[in-house]
Amino acid sequence: MTSMTTAKRVRLSPEARREQLLELGVEMLTTRTLDELSVESLAEQAGISRGLLFHYFRNKQEFHRAVVQRAADDLLATTAPDPSLEPIARLTRSLEHYVDYVRRNHRAYLSLVRGAASGDDSLREIFDRTRDVLTRRITDNMGVFGLTDGAAERLLARGWSAMVEEVVLAWVADPQISQQKLLAVLTQTLPAMLSVPGLAAAE
Amino acid sequence: MTSMTTAKRVRLSPEARREQLLELGVEMLTTRTLDELSVESLAEQAGISRGLLFHYFRNKQEFHRAVVQRAADDLLATTAPDPSLEPIARLTRSLEHYVDYVRRNHRAYLSLVRGAASGDDSLREIFDRTRDVLTRRITDNMGVFGLTDGAAERLLARGWSAMVEEVVLAWVADPQISQQKLLAVLTQTLPAMLSVPGLAAAE
């Protein structure tokens, strides 16, 4: 709580303050759902007034979107492929960071996933864009798996992302296998899926 | 609209009336979201009063849950494996019925999927139970793929269901490949995923 106490005393630039509020919002999502993330609790934690908070975010919805967007940006940054690694090692490393992220930010991640399914179209857009980026990291490198970048391969790559999401969330909730085995298996499923004979068959 | 006009005139038993309301609710979900499915519009379509509707469902939430449960039951029934078929043909047939269901009931299916992610815990439970049943149809038949039924295999089977859901929803929204190719590819990914070497490795 030291940083929050400091925040109370220090006069921040508007950009730095907005940044601080977003980081605090994402941090608060580690222990509560998006619905539970109220403007009041954030203002209190940040040591600023409710009124000042609305200077940065017009309303609760805009604040929620900005926090979810930040969580999505964090996820994409932390799982960014390391170009110095060989393709399979690169994939495993990204998955490792993904699993770490979901473990550390379980609530924030659920908010991202659930936002996708909520009635809020702009939360859905954030999720869709995030999944698109994750999928493109695969489809842009189809050659690695000896495959061309076709419509069916893109569908499967998107599906693989959804599979990883489901498996990792289930594993975090109930880790019955080691993280090492989880990572090995998930890494192997991508080339396995993308090598099924039906993909090579004529349309 | 003929059946609805008839409904207005015929006096139904309470069970038959409840049944009719659920079927009507699921049918209405083909063209609108769960949020848009109001008690008023259902009562109007069924030709009964709002008050009478609340005789069958205590409130809007209970009505929504019952409709989503019915959509889930329909999905499970329509995709039930045909024991007279060989394992791979059985899987393809189930997938075929699944794709048909999602095409015909796009909104209702999205309501089921999105209900899973909504704040409503009982909608989430319906979704989780449905996915459990779909997953168990696979894990109960691991021998078919020459595999034992371990924790990692169960995780992957659950992930495969999520993958199929994502792929089919994306395909229905933008069908860039033939349904035949879609079914062939999805069928093949299950044994391909469940045969990766990491599954056989020691814990």
Contacts between the chains, C-beta under 8 A, distances in Angstrom:
chain1	res1	chain2	res2	distance
A	33	B	119	7.4
A	35	B	119	5.5
A	113	B	117	6.5
A	114	B	117	4.0
A	114	B	118	7.3
A	116	B	117	6.7
A	117	B	113	6.5
A	117	B	114	4.0
A	117	B	116	6.7
A	117	B	117	3.0
A	117	B	118	6.7
A	118	B	114	7.3
A	118	B	117	6.7
A	118	B	118	6.6
A	119	B	33	7.4
A	119	B	35	5.4
A	151	B	176	3.8
A	151	B	177	5.2
A	152	B	176	8.0
A	152	B	177	4.9
A	152	B	181	6.2
A	152	B	182	7.5
A	152	B	185	5.7
A	155	B	167	5.1
A	155	B	170	5.9
A	155	B	171	6.2
A	155	B	176	7.6
A	155	B	177	7.1
A	155	B	182	7.7
A	155	B	185	8.0
A	156	B	163	7.9
A	156	B	167	6.8
A	156	B	185	6.8
A	156	B	189	7.0
A	158	B	166	6.0
A	158	B	167	6.8
A	158	B	170	5.8
A	159	B	163	3.8
A	159	B	164	7.1
A	159	B	166	4.9
A	159	B	167	3.9
A	159	B	170	7.8
A	159	B	189	8.0
A	160	B	163	6.4
A	161	B	166	7.6
A	162	B	162	4.9
A	162	B	163	5.4
A	162	B	165	6.9
A	162	B	166	3.5
A	162	B	167	7.8
A	163	B	156	7.9
A	163	B	159	3.8
A	163	B	160	6.4
A	163	B	162	5.4
A	163	B	163	4.0
A	163	B	166	7.9
A	164	B	159	7.1
A	165	B	162	6.9
A	166	B	158	6.0
A	166	B	159	4.9
A	166	B	161	7.6
A	166	B	162	3.5
A	166	B	163	7.9
A	167	B	155	5.1
A	167	B	156	6.8
A	167	B	158	6.8
A	167	B	159	3.9
A	167	B	162	7.8
A	170	B	155	5.9
A	170	B	158	5.8
A	170	B	159	7.8
A	171	B	155	6.2
A	176	B	151	3.8
A	176	B	152	8.0
A	176	B	155	7.7
A	177	B	151	5.2
A	177	B	152	4.9
A	177	B	155	7.1
A	177	B	203	6.5
A	178	B	203	6.0
A	181	B	152	6.2
A	181	B	198	6.4
A	181	B	201	6.5
A	181	B	203	6.3
A	182	B	152	7.6
A	182	B	155	7.7
A	184	B	198	3.8
A	184	B	201	6.7
A	185	B	152	5.7
A	185	B	156	6.8
A	185	B	196	5.9
A	185	B	198	4.1
A	185	B	199	5.9
A	187	B	198	7.6
A	188	B	196	3.7
A	188	B	197	6.5
A	188	B	198	5.0
A	189	B	156	7.0
A	189	B	159	8.0
A	189	B	192	7.9
A	189	B	193	4.7
A	189	B	196	5.7
A	192	B	189	7.9
A	192	B	192	4.5
A	192	B	193	5.8
A	192	B	195	7.0
A	192	B	196	5.2
A	193	B	189	4.7
A	193	B	192	5.8
A	193	B	193	6.1
A	195	B	192	7.0
A	196	B	185	5.9
A	196	B	188	3.7
A	196	B	189	5.7
A	196	B	192	5.2
A	197	B	188	6.5
A	198	B	181	6.4
A	198	B	184	3.8
A	198	B	185	4.1
A	198	B	187	7.6
A	198	B	188	5.0
A	199	B	185	5.9
A	201	B	181	6.5
A	201	B	184	6.7
A	203	B	177	6.4
A	203	B	178	5.9
A	203	B	181	6.3
